[in-house]
Amino acid sequence: MELNSLYIAKTEETPEVSFNLENKEFAITGRSLPEDAFSFYKPIIDWIKDYNKHSLSQVNITFHLDYFNSSSGRYIMELLVALENSKSADSNLSITWVSDQDDELMIEKGEEFQSLIDLPFQLVSV
C-alpha cells in the first residue's frame, strides 16, 4: 500500500499538521486544544506507525505550538515515542521544537520532551 502525505488544516482548537513526503518536512503548528485529543491525534500516530513500516528514513519533524492542553501533551508524547521506536541504525530522524523566546511554558515543555526521547532534538527560540 502506498503511503501519502498527511495534511490536516488548523482550526481554532487544533494545529495544522503537514507531513510532506516529497520534501521530508513534517510539521505540527498552532494551538492544540481539541475536545477529544485521542480522536485528533490517533490518525497522526497511526500515520507515523505506517510511515515507519515503509522505512523512509531521513526526516525532520518540527513542532511549533503556541499552546497545548494536557490531553494533547499525552498524545504528543505518544507521537514522539512512535518516532523513537522507528529509529534504526540508518535513519536520520530529528525533532525541532520551536517556541517563542518569551514563552517559558513552551520552552519548558520542549525541554521536558527532549529529556524523555532518545532522538536528535533541537530546541529553537524565535
QUIHU-V988962 format. One record per residue. N is the residue number from 1. OMEGA is omega in radians with two decimals (* if undefined). Layout:
n=<N,N>
omega=<OMEGA,OMEGA>
//
This chain:
n=<1,2,3,4,5,6,7,8,9,10,11,12,13,14,15,16,17,18,19,20,21,22,23,24,25,26,27,28,29,30,31,32,33,34,35,36,37,38,39,40,41,42,43,44,45,46,47,48,49,50,51,52,53,54,55,56,57,58,59,60,61,62,63,64,65,66,67,68,69,70,71,72,73,74,75,76,77,78,79,80,81,82,83,84,85,86,87,88,89,90,91,92,93,94,95,96,97,98,99,100,101,102,103,104,105,106,107,108,109,110,111,112,113,114,115,116,117,118,119,120,121,122,123,124,125,126>
omega=<-3.12,3.12,3.11,3.03,-3.13,3.07,3.05,-3.14,3.13,3.06,3.08,-3.06,-3.04,-3.13,2.97,3.08,-3.13,3.11,-3.04,-3.11,-3.11,-3.10,3.11,3.08,3.12,-3.12,2.99,-2.96,3.03,-3.13,-3.14,-3.13,-3.07,3.07,-3.13,-3.09,3.12,-3.11,3.13,-3.02,-3.10,3.13,3.12,3.13,3.09,3.12,3.11,3.13,3.10,3.09,-3.14,-3.14,-3.12,3.12,3.06,-2.80,-2.96,-3.11,3.01,3.05,-3.10,3.01,3.03,-3.06,3.07,-3.10,2.94,3.12,-3.03,3.13,3.04,3.13,3.12,-3.09,3.00,3.10,3.12,3.09,3.11,3.11,3.09,3.08,-3.14,-3.14,-3.14,-3.06,3.07,-3.09,-3.09,-3.11,3.09,-3.04,3.13,3.14,2.99,3.12,-3.09,3.06,3.07,-3.01,3.13,-3.14,-3.06,-3.12,-3.12,3.06,3.12,3.14,3.09,3.11,3.12,3.11,-3.13,-3.10,-3.07,-3.02,3.11,3.08,3.00,-2.97,-3.10,3.06,-3.10,3.03,-3.14,*>
//
